[in-house]
């Protein structure tokens, strides 16, 4: 299972630099890019696509305001628990206040130490997700998708192959389907599991 970050950034240069920096946080980090508010909203509102673990959002987009995207994320029951970090050139106090009022979890100004700060915030949020992963097995058992013996078998395989993720192993063993894994992870993110 990968760690997914949705980067909403209209500058190709900034997007490339941020994507490269973020992908060095962990081997399983996958960064998806949207360069417009319309593309971001289309992606975030699609119920058939798994949720992201983190959204990094520019305030100024060519077709809209990043704060509108943030508000839409935070009012949608499906996405409201996804952490949103606003990463913008806007450095005034009023911009920070507007971002927090829209529901942003963090606000980081670009430039200077902003790039380093972004990596630290993203790393902290992603470590929190990694700490929750052992609960995946418990959640799959609670949903009656697997039995304890199946979880133990998968954990033994994972101990021999640490680079393999638990969900991947359970799917390879055909104990769960991709949809069951996606549903369980989504429920964990929204606090339902």
C-alpha positions as CSV (number, residue, x, y, z in Angstrom):
1,X,0.0,0.0,0.0
2,X,1.4,3.4,-0.9
3,X,1.1,6.7,0.8
4,X,-0.8,9.1,-1.5
5,X,-0.3,12.9,-1.7
6,X,-2.4,15.1,-3.9
7,X,-0.4,18.2,-4.9
8,X,-2.5,21.0,-6.4
9,X,-0.1,23.4,-7.9
10,X,-0.2,25.5,-11.0
11,X,3.5,26.3,-11.4
12,X,5.2,23.4,-13.4
13,X,8.6,24.3,-11.8
14,X,7.2,24.4,-8.2
15,X,5.2,21.2,-8.9
16,X,8.2,19.3,-10.1
17,X,10.4,20.4,-7.2
18,X,7.7,19.7,-4.6
19,X,6.9,16.3,-6.1
20,X,10.6,15.3,-6.1
21,X,11.0,16.4,-2.5
22,X,7.8,14.6,-1.3
23,X,8.7,11.4,-3.0
24,X,11.9,11.2,-1.0
25,X,10.0,11.0,2.3
26,X,9.3,7.3,2.0
27,X,9.7,4.6,-0.6
28,X,5.9,4.2,-1.0
29,X,5.0,7.9,-1.5
30,X,3.0,8.5,-4.6
31,X,2.3,12.2,-5.6
32,X,-0.5,12.9,-8.0
33,X,-0.6,16.4,-9.5
34,X,-3.5,18.7,-10.5
35,X,-2.7,22.1,-11.9
36,X,-6.2,23.6,-11.8
37,X,-9.0,23.8,-9.3
38,X,-11.4,22.1,-11.8
39,X,-9.1,19.1,-12.1
40,X,-8.6,18.9,-8.4
41,X,-12.3,19.1,-7.7
42,X,-13.1,16.5,-10.3
43,X,-10.6,14.1,-8.8
44,X,-11.6,14.7,-5.2
45,X,-15.3,14.3,-5.8
46,X,-15.0,11.0,-7.6
47,X,-16.3,8.4,-5.1
48,X,-14.7,5.6,-7.2
49,X,-11.2,6.8,-6.6
50,X,-9.5,6.2,-3.2
51,X,-8.9,9.1,-0.9
52,X,-5.5,10.8,-0.5
53,X,-3.6,10.7,2.7
54,X,-2.6,14.3,2.3
55,X,-3.6,17.3,0.1
56,X,-1.1,20.1,-0.5
57,X,-2.8,23.1,-2.0
58,X,-1.7,26.3,-3.6
59,X,-4.0,29.3,-2.9
60,X,-3.7,30.8,-6.3
61,X,-4.8,28.6,-9.2
62,X,-5.5,29.7,-12.8
63,X,-9.2,28.8,-12.7
64,X,-10.1,29.5,-9.1
65,X,-9.2,30.1,-5.6
66,X,-7.4,27.3,-3.7
67,X,-9.4,28.2,-0.6
68,X,-12.6,27.2,-2.4
69,X,-11.0,23.8,-3.0
70,X,-10.1,23.6,0.6
71,X,-13.7,24.4,1.7
72,X,-15.1,21.8,-0.6
73,X,-12.7,19.2,0.8
74,X,-13.7,20.0,4.4
75,X,-17.5,20.1,3.9
76,X,-17.6,16.8,2.1
77,X,-18.2,13.9,4.6
78,X,-16.0,11.6,2.4
79,X,-13.0,13.9,2.3
80,X,-13.3,16.1,5.4
81,X,-10.7,14.2,7.5
82,X,-8.0,14.4,4.8
83,X,-5.3,16.8,6.1
84,X,-4.9,19.9,3.9
85,X,-1.7,21.9,3.8
86,X,-1.9,25.2,2.1
87,X,1.5,25.9,0.4
88,X,1.4,29.4,-1.1
89,X,3.5,32.5,-2.0
90,X,0.9,34.5,-0.1
91,X,2.7,35.3,3.2
92,X,0.4,37.9,4.8
93,X,-1.3,37.1,8.1
94,X,-4.7,37.6,6.6
95,X,-4.0,34.9,4.0
96,X,-3.1,32.5,6.8
97,X,-6.3,33.3,8.7
98,X,-8.4,32.8,5.5
99,X,-6.8,29.4,4.9
100,X,-7.5,28.3,8.5
101,X,-11.0,29.6,8.3
102,X,-11.5,27.5,5.1
103,X,-10.4,24.4,7.0
104,X,-6.7,24.1,6.3
105,X,-4.7,22.0,8.8
106,X,-1.5,23.9,8.1
107,X,-0.3,27.0,6.2
108,X,3.2,27.2,4.8
109,X,4.7,30.1,2.9
110,X,6.8,29.2,-0.2
111,X,10.4,30.2,-0.4
112,X,13.0,30.5,2.3
113,X,12.5,27.6,4.8
114,X,9.0,26.9,3.4
115,X,10.2,23.9,1.3
116,X,11.9,22.4,4.3
117,X,8.8,23.1,6.5
118,X,6.5,21.5,3.9
119,X,8.6,18.3,4.0
120,X,8.5,18.3,7.8
121,X,4.8,18.7,8.0
122,X,4.2,16.1,5.3
123,X,6.5,13.7,7.0
124,X,4.8,14.2,10.3
125,X,1.3,13.5,8.8
126,X,2.6,10.5,6.9
127,X,4.2,9.0,10.0
128,X,0.9,9.3,11.7
129,X,-0.6,7.2,8.9
130,X,2.1,4.6,9.2
131,X,1.5,4.2,12.9
132,X,-2.1,3.4,12.1
133,X,-1.3,0.6,9.7
134,X,-1.2,-2.2,12.3
135,X,-4.8,-1.5,12.8
136,X,-5.6,-2.5,9.3
137,X,-5.6,-6.2,10.2
138,X,-7.9,-5.6,13.1
139,X,-10.2,-3.6,10.9
140,X,-10.3,-6.3,8.2
141,X,-11.2,-8.9,10.9
142,X,-13.8,-6.6,12.4
143,X,-15.4,-6.3,9.0
144,X,-15.3,-10.1,8.7
145,X,-13.2,-9.9,5.5
146,X,-10.5,-12.1,7.0
147,X,-9.9,-14.5,9.9
148,X,-7.2,-14.2,12.6
149,X,-5.3,-17.1,11.0
150,X,-5.2,-15.4,7.6
151,X,-3.9,-12.2,9.2
152,X,-1.2,-14.2,11.0
153,X,-0.2,-15.9,7.8
154,X,0.1,-12.6,6.0
155,X,2.1,-11.0,8.9
156,X,4.5,-13.9,8.7
157,X,5.0,-13.4,5.0
158,X,5.5,-9.7,5.6
159,X,8.1,-10.4,8.3
160,X,10.1,-12.3,5.6
161,X,9.4,-9.6,3.0
162,X,9.4,-6.2,4.8
163,X,9.1,-4.3,1.6
164,X,5.6,-5.8,0.9
165,X,2.6,-4.0,2.4
166,X,0.0,-6.0,4.4
167,X,-2.9,-5.2,2.1
168,X,-0.8,-6.3,-0.9
169,X,0.0,-9.6,0.7
170,X,-3.7,-10.2,1.7
171,X,-4.8,-9.5,-1.9
172,X,-2.0,-11.8,-3.4
173,X,-3.3,-14.6,-1.1
174,X,-6.8,-13.8,-2.3
175,X,-8.1,-13.3,1.2
176,X,-9.4,-9.8,0.3
177,X,-10.4,-7.9,-2.8
178,X,-9.0,-4.5,-3.8
179,X,-12.4,-3.1,-3.1
180,X,-12.5,-4.5,0.5
181,X,-9.0,-3.0,1.1
182,X,-10.1,0.3,-0.3
183,X,-13.3,0.4,1.8
184,X,-11.5,-0.5,5.0
185,X,-8.8,2.1,4.5
186,X,-11.4,4.7,3.6
187,X,-13.3,3.8,6.8
188,X,-10.1,4.1,8.8
189,X,-9.5,7.6,7.4
190,X,-13.0,8.8,8.2
191,X,-12.9,7.2,11.6
192,X,-15.6,4.6,10.9
193,X,-13.3,1.6,11.4
